[in-house]
Amino acid sequence: MTQTTPEMLQISPEYYAAKLPAGQPAVGTMPNERLPEGAKLPLMLQELEIPRGTGTFTLKNRASVPPMCMYSARDGFPAPFHIAHHGQFALHGMGSIVVEATAVLPEGRISPEDVGIWKDEHIAAHAGLVQTIKAIGPGVYFGIQIAHAGRKASTPTPWLPGTDDAKPYVEEKDGGWPKGVVGPSAIPAAEGHIVPHELSIDEIRSIEKAFVDGAARAYRAGYDFVEIHSAHGYLISSFNSPLSNKRKDEYGGSFENRTRLLRNIVKGIREQFPDKGLWVRINGTDAVEYTREDSWTIESTKQIAPLLEEAGVDVLDISSGGTVTYNRFDLVPGYQLPLSGAIKDLGLKRMKISVVGVLQDGTEHEPTKIGLLAEQSLQNGKADIVSVGRGSLKSPNWVELAACNMVGVPTVGAVQYEYAVASLKRFQFDVSEKS
Ligand SMILES: Cc1cc2nc3c(=O)[nH]c(=O)nc-3n(C[C@H](O)[C@H](O)[C@H](O)COP(=O)(O)O)c2cc1C
């Protein structure tokens, strides 16, 4: 398996830094001299100082790319695809980028094609990715989501032919590990899915260690921060939720016991890495309030948020759902804003709040609306950081388009592009004259 290394790419942030004029503004920013007269700098384009362990980091803007599985790795190694994929967001100035759910153990992958960080051999490939992305997008805050899929592991890559509900898991002959699927309790994620092996206390402790080791490898590779995946029904979130956790020991029952896995992982990482970036993605709700079952709700998130802040988490990234298939959402633009807003309302002093979920109004045929809902969410105090997933897959230059919509000019573009794009101004675009 070929690994992508910085040496292969012959590229480094220092190379660009040496070539560029001093004081070159970073992509994705809006220096005052660029802002049209009378226009006010939108919050989204303002810098934001966020905690980073014992220190701080200044985000160049508040637009973020959330983790998104691409199912394009072999044996966990990030590949040139991942460089191109994250490169497009970095090149166009997104302020922070989080690499997809990356497995801390091979059996913690969602699919056989997931990215991984379970062995030291992965580090060089991640380092190649990190160095390239930082060179391409100066000032970008580049992190990685570390994850264990738990009872939702060994599932098929959604875009591979033959993937359908009739075959919800990948068998051993196709590279899956149905016998290695684990969870807090022997309850499958959905009908027809694998009944997970109920983890013993020793096995849970070794998973806690795997998360800390995975974080250590990520920091060694140069990532600015790791985001612990504690959402969407994957392992940690399945411990948090009483829907999937029916244990009677110290990891089940009370809120304190169910959240022990998450809290131990945070503690383990912080003890070893007091000065590194540490984010947590958490469910704002399991979204089954309508059933009246005992579940993870916004009250649970309100309870855990101050504990995570105290434990040294820098950013809490609010999402929801995925614990059970019968969750229900009112899928309107910004549908998770009430959840992030409830956490913002707690008035926490240190930890910042990120929100995600269709932060775009209008339809996909009305791109002029890009950025307006996200900006409004920041203005209304619903979040500190706005994360845009599918929107940035569709328009990797999302933040540039948002700037155009908000103040009439794009954010600073890549030096390699800007002078060329500027030459287009000479042309009058009027197709009607030619027809
Ligand atoms: C292709 C795809 C892959 C995703 N993979 C992950 C993942 O690895 N980890 C995660 O926490 N969320 C994942 N998500 C959820 C997104 O991070 C995001 O929360 C969700 O898409 C809603 O935001 P959006 O409406 O801006 O797309 C994924 C979403 C998509 C579309």
The ligand as a Gaussian input file, in Angstrom:
#p B3LYP/6-31G(d) Opt

LIG

0 1
 C      -21.216000      12.062000       3.304000
 C      -21.372000      12.350000       4.770000
 C      -20.540000      11.727000       5.680000
 C      -20.635000      12.024000       7.052000
 N      -19.722000      11.477000       7.924000
 C      -19.693000      11.901000       9.217000
 C      -18.627000      11.531000      10.074000
 O      -17.660000      10.894000       9.682000
 N      -18.701000      11.952000      11.367000
 C      -19.728000      12.724000      11.829000
 O      -19.752000      13.076000      13.015000
 N      -20.714000      13.125000      11.015000
 C      -20.710000      12.757000       9.722000
 N      -21.664000      13.234000       8.862000
 C      -22.602000      14.259000       9.343000
 C      -22.080000      15.651000       8.991000
 O      -20.887000      15.949000       9.694000
 C      -23.131000      16.736000       9.311000
 O      -23.369000      16.718000      10.695000
 C      -24.444000      16.501000       8.574000
 O      -24.203000      16.245000       7.195000
 C      -25.377000      17.705000       8.694000
 O      -24.769000      18.871000       8.194000
 P      -25.089000      19.455000       6.719000
 O      -26.576000      19.624000       6.631000
 O      -24.345000      20.756000       6.664000
 O      -24.608000      18.451000       5.720000
 C      -21.617000      12.925000       7.506000
 C      -22.483000      13.505000       6.580000
 C      -22.352000      13.259000       5.234000
 C      -23.253000      13.972000       4.261000

